[in-house]
Amino acid sequence: MIADQAADELLFDLRDGIGRVTFNRPRFRNALTFPMYERLGEICERADTEGMKVLILAGAGEAFASGTDINQFRAFKEPQDALNYDSYLDRVLQKLEKCRVPTIAAISGACTGAGAAIAASCDLRVGTANMKFGFPIARTLGNCLSFYVLNLLSSLIGPARVKDIIFTARLIGPDEAEKIGLLTEVVEDGPALQRRVDQLALLIAGHAPLTLRATKEALRRLQAKNSLETDDDLVLSCYQSKDFREGMDAFLSKRQPIWTGE
């Protein structure tokens, strides 16, 4: 039953070497559930064995993906639940980043939270004039990003811009996103996005796969950081706080949270 639901909510199609993932929960701005994450990871792992040459990620309806479905956090009871979620999401993102074929994020509308992390894990990002990218967690849930996601974002746009986006809790538009190198290019609307991404996919699919694969992996290794430190204490300080519970309640109740720093 869960597998069937995941297949309905995360669609996958493979034709002529081009794979297409579609986040398919438009009523919820494509907020992701754990089964959807699981399916995405499996698709990335299978990419090399199914004759895939390029993988496109897009969202159904008016959004790319708005992050993790907040209801998934309701089950958190113990400190380990938060750590498990953080490491689980990191593993899925790593599978996407390590996917042996080039990946393209086709971004329209909201691309926030874990959805933004997914887009950042892709090799190329094309956005529409109505796209909004960001991590508004400082004004919504009061949680934090993992070392892995922060390193990923820092390698794309630099630590100063990451701080700016998170500290201000703002969503950046297409012009700024293109200017700072987050977007490869900007197109007018959804139909133009699909056409351009299809063109890019066909172009890339015709190039030497070993060259593309070696370039991807070499750059991934260059930006990877070895550290004996962990972020467990930081994760727990957010996810186990009263503020995080308040943030969830406020988000689901559609009201402003009242932060106490506890």
N, C-alpha and C positions, 0 to 999 in steps of 0.2 A: 504493500500500500504506500509506504513512504517512498519507495523507488519510483512508483508510478506517478506520485505527486511531484517528485523532483523532475521527472522527465517532462511533465506538463509545464512546470514553472521555469525550467531551464531547457530550452529547445536546442537541439543540435542537428545540423545538416552538413553533409560532405558531398560536394560535387566538383569533379574535375580538379581534384587536389586542393580545393579551397574549403576549409571548414568554417562554419558559422555557428556561433553560440549566441542565443538570444535570451536575455533575462526577461521572463514572461509573467510578471505580476504587475501589470500596468495600474491596477486599482490602488496598489500600495507603492507606487513609483519604483517598482522593481526592487523593493527591499529584499535582501537575501536571507534565506533560512539555512540552517545547517545542512539539510539534504541537498540544497542547491550548491553550496560550497563543495560538498563531497563530489557531486557530479562534475563540477568544473574541474576539480583536481584530477578526476579519472580521465576526462577528455584530454587534458594536457599530457598526462602520462601515456596515453595511447597514440598521441599525435604521430610518433615516428613509425608506428606499426600499421597504420591505416592508409598509407600513401598520401598523407596530408602534406601540403607544401606551405600553406599560409593558414593562420587562424584569425578570424574576425570576431570581435566581441561587440555586441550592441544590445540596446534595451528596447522592449516593445513600448509603444505609446509615446508619452511625452517626456520620458526620463531614461537616462542610461542606467543608473542604479543609485539608490539613495542611502545605501549602507546596510548594516545588519538589521533585520526586523527586531524592533525593540522588545517584542514579546519573548524573544529567545533568552533575554536576560532575566526574565521573571523567575526562571528555575534556579538562579544562582543562590545557593545556601551557604556554601563553605568558601574559605579563601582559595582553595584549590580550583574551584569552579572558574574563577576569574583567570587564574594562571593557565588553566586548560584551554579556555577560550582564546586567550592571547596567543599561545603556542600553536593552537589549531589553525587559527587564521593565518599566522605566519607560514605554516607548512603549506597551506593552499596557495598563498601568494608566491612562495618559493617554487612551487610546481609550475605556476604560470610563468614566472621569470625564467625558469630553467627549461621551459618548453622548447624542444629542439627545432621548432619551425618559427619563423617570424610571426609576431602577433600584432594586430592592429585594433585599437579601441576606437569605435565609431560613437562619438559622444554627442548626444542631444539632450537638452534639458538638464535636470539635476544629476550631478556626478559628485556625490558627497560621501563622507565617512569611508566605510569599507569599499563602497563603489569607487571612490576616488583612489583608494589604495590599489584596487584592481586595475584601474586605468593606468596608474603610475607604473604598474608591473609590466605593462605591455611595451613593445618596442617602439611603436608609432602611435600617435594620437591625433585624430582628425575631429574637429568640433564644429558645431553649427553656431549661428549667430545668437542662439538663445541658451547656449550651454552655461552652466554655473558649476564651478569646481571649488571644493573646500572641505574643511573639517570643523564645523561649527560647534564642536564638543564643549568649548569653554562657556557657551551660553545655553547649551541644551542638556547634555547628560552628565558633564563633569567627569568623564573618564579620560584616558590618555592613550597615546599611540605607542606602539612597541618600538624597541630599538630598531628592529628590522624595517618597519615602515618609515621611521624617521630617517634612517640611513638611505633608504630608497628615495625618499623625497629630497633629501639633501643632495644626493648625487645628481638629481635632475635640475633643481632650481637654487641650490645653496641653502645653508642653514639660516641665514638672515631672513630670507623670504619665507622659509618654513615657519620661523618664529612669528613673522608678521601675520601670516595667514591664520595661524592657530591663536595667537594672542588677541587679534582683533575679531576672531570668529566670523570673518567675512567670507563671502563667496566671490571668487574672481570670475570675471567675464571673459569672453573669447579674445578680445584684443590684448588684454594684459597677459592672458595665458599664452598667447602666441609670442608676445614680446619677450617673456621670460624663458621661453623654450619649452614650456609645458606641452603646448600643442604644436604639432608639425605644421598644420595649416588650418584655416577656417573657411568653411563654405556657408552658403546662405541658409539652407533649410534641410529638412529630412531627406527629400528626394535627391538633392544635390550631394548630400552626405553619402547616401547609398551608392550613387554613381561614382563618386570619387574614390571611395573605399574599394569598390569593385575594380576600378582601374588600377589602383595601387596593388591590390592582391594579385591581379593577373600579371602585372609587370614583375613583381617580386617572385612569383611562382615560376617565371621563365628563367630566373637566374641560377647560378651555380649553388646548389644547396649546401655543399661543404664550406664554401666561402661564407655564406650567411651564418651557418651554424658556428663556425670557428670565431667569427666576429662577435656574435652574441655571447658566447661563452667566455671569450677573452675579456670583453668589457665587464661582464658580470664578476669575473675573478678580480679584476682591477679595483672595482668599487667595493668588494667585500672587505669587511674589517674584522680582524681577529682581536677579540677582547676577552679577558678573564672575568670582566664584570658582567652582571646580569641586571635586568630591569625588574626583577620580581618584586622588590620592595616598592618600586614606583607604581607598578601595576596594582598591587594590593592597596596602596594608600588611596587610590582612586576608586577602584571597584568595590572595596569593602567599606566605603565611607557613607555617612548619612547623606552627603551631598549627591552621591550617585543614585541612591534610592529616591531622593527628592527630584532629581533630574528626570528619572524614568516616570515617576508619577505625574510630574508637571507636563512632560512631553505627551503622555497618553491622555491627559486631561485638557491638553491645549491651553495651558496657562504658563505664566512666567515662573521659573524656579526661584526659590529663595535660598541663596547660598549662605552657608555658615562657616565653611572651611573645616568641617568636622567629618 
